[in-house]
Amino acid sequence: MRIIDFYIGRFTHHSASTTFITLAVFVGICVSGVVRFLEQVKGY
């Protein structure tokens, strides 16, 4: 059990930065899409 917890903790710590970067990019794309949509709605 301790070995499994250590492995999971190490994997989570290693992939934490990758997950954060992926979420940041995803949020950025969503925000830019919403901004473009609002600009189109205001334009028309």
Secondary structure, DSSP 8 states (H G I E B T S, - for coil): -HHHHHHHHHHHHHHHHHHHHHHHHHHHHHHHHHHHHHHHHHH-
